[in-house]
Amino acid sequence: MRVVVAGGAGFLGSHLCDALLERGDAVVCVDNYVTGSPDNVAHLVGRPGFELTKQDITESFVVEGDVDAVMNLASPASPKDYYELPIETLDVGSIGTRNLLELARVNDARFFMASTSEVYGDPAVHPQTEDYWGNVNPIGKRSMYDEAKRFSEALTFAYHRKHDVAIRVVRIFNTYGPRMQPDDGRVVSNFITQALRGEPLTIYGDGQQTRSFCYVADEIRGFLALLDSDETGPINIGNPGEFTMLELAELVTELTGNDAGIVFEPLPSDDPKQRKPDISQAAEKLGWEPSIELREGLTRTIEFFRTALAL
């Protein structure tokens, strides 16, 4: 296939480009580098089948030639980024998603929408299943990201029903691994960066809130399994292993040898207390489940950060 990957120079997008090329697909990588970086795909430039285009998907654009699939991973995805770019985040989830859906429609291509577990908000159902409608504050401090993704899902299904666009919707749970930005504000990158610098690890709240962490290679396998299937979704792709922030901090401390301890700060508003995917649908319909345990994934990620930070 020839696949357009929007947000292809980001953390997840760049790994997706790698995987698509590795299996023989051609890739058109589209990114405006607001949160992504050309460094993430520099190793692919000049490789047969890879095209890199700097483009803002909220503006009109054309992809010349055949397009078999459009994969939308374009959006600020860390709190630090979407707090700084609230309007841009909403624009990319609405205008940008529609532009990509139009590209898929006119090419009779599959459309893959990278949504998020944030559509579940601070969930009253645990673990989260795809039929749960969520508990989201539509005007809260995080709403620019939550509502952008919820709107993207609604728009994607509208194109499916109105224009018969073949869609695939994935709900991503916390994902980590090489090529994360050291300063992106996500808990894994925060902890590792602080630990490697010999600083105390910052925990917000009492540290009992939970997250489920999926290593990037597992996540990308799930993406491709969904893309190649006949399922529309939404389907949760994430690791159901659940850890408190204290447990994560203790593991990062052990793996890095940091002895600076932990400091506690107030919990941000609307921060979910629990996060754990029910992956029954992914297992049943896609034959997918994660294989990389947190300890192994963190070890790989820490080695990447050591090099990136030159520590």
Secondary structure as UniProt FT lines:
FT   STRAND          2..6
FT   TURN            7..9
FT   HELIX           11..22
FT   TURN            23..24
FT   STRAND          26..31
FT   HELIX           38..44
FT   TURN            45..46
FT   TURN            48..49
FT   STRAND          50..54
FT   TURN            57..58
FT   STRAND          69..72
FT   HELIX           79..84
FT   HELIX           86..91
FT   HELIX           92..96
FT   HELIX           97..107
FT   STRAND          110..116
FT   HELIX           117..120
FT   TURN            130..131
FT   TURN            138..139
FT   TURN            141..142
FT   HELIX           143..163
FT   STRAND          167..172
FT   STRAND          175..176
FT   TURN            178..179
FT   TURN            182..183
FT   HELIX           187..196
FT   TURN            197..198
FT   STRAND          201..204
FT   TURN            205..206
FT   STRAND          210..212
FT   STRAND          214..215
FT   HELIX           216..228
FT   STRAND          235..237
FT   STRAND          242..244
FT   HELIX           245..256
FT   STRAND          262..265
FT   TURN            269..270
FT   HELIX           280..281
FT   HELIX           282..286
FT   HELIX           294..308
FT   TURN            309..310
//
